[in-house]
C-alpha cells in the first residue's frame, strides 16, 4: 500500500488479520470489535446519539438495536444499582 493511498474496508480488514496472525492472536473480526466498543461505551454512559454519530449512523435507535449487546454482568450491575437507589440492602431486594 502506497503512502497516501485511500484505504478501503477490505484493506483495513486484511491488514488487521495479517497483524493478528503475525502476533499469534486469536482472529477477531473488526465488526466484533466495533460491537464490543459500542456496547462498552453505552453501558458506561455515553449517550445514544453520540454513539450513532461516532459510527456514522443517522439513527441512534438503529445503533443501539444492532450494535449494543449488554452482558449478564451489565444486567447485574444495573440490578445492584436499582437496589441501591431504592434503598434496599442486598438481602432485602430478594
N, C-alpha and C positions, 0 to 999 in steps of 0.2 A: 504494500500500500504506500503510495507516494504521500509525502508531507503536503498537507493542504487539501488532499482529496476528500470529497464528501463521503461519509460513511453511511452505509445502509444498515438496516436492522440485521440483515444477513451477515454483513461484515462484523458487526458487534457480537452477534451470537457465535460465529465461528472463532473469533478471537478469544471469547470467553471460554469456549470449550477447549481450545488449544492450551490456554493458560491453566485450566483445571487439570488437563492431562499432564502437562509439564510438572505441575506441583503435586501430582498424585492425589488430587482431591476428588471427592465424590462429585459426579456430574450434577450440577444444579442448573436448571433452565432459567434464563433471565426473567421470564414471566413469573416463575415461582418466587424469585427474589422480589419482584415487584409486588406480588400479592402479600408476601411477608412484611415488606416495608410499609405498605399502606395499612395493613392490619395493626402493626406495631404503632404507627403514628396515630391511628384512630383510637385505639384503646388507651393511648397516653394523652388524649385530649386535643389533638389537632382538629380544628373544625372541618366538617364535611366539605364545605365549599373550597377551603384551602387545598384539601386532598385532591379534589376534582380538577382545580386549576393547575396544580402542580404536575398532574399526569396528562393534562391536555384534554380533559373531558368538559363538555358544556353542562352536564347534568350530574349533580352531586349524588342523587339517588342511584343512578347507574353505577357510579364509582363504588358506593357502599355495598350495593347488591352483588356486584360481580367480584370486587377485589378485597373486601374486608371479611375475614373469617375468624371471629373470636374463638379462642380455645376454651377448654373446660376450666383452665386456670384463670382465664379472664373472667369467666362467669362466676367463679368462686370469689374473686376479688370484688366483683360487683355485689354479690350476696353479702359478703362481710361488710362492705361499705354501707349497704342498706340497713343491715342490722345495727351498725353503729349510729347511723343517722336517726333511726327510730328509738334509740336509747336503750336497746336490749343488750344484755351480755350474751355471750355465745350460747350458754345453756338455756336461756330464756326463749331464744328465737325458735328453737325446735319444738 
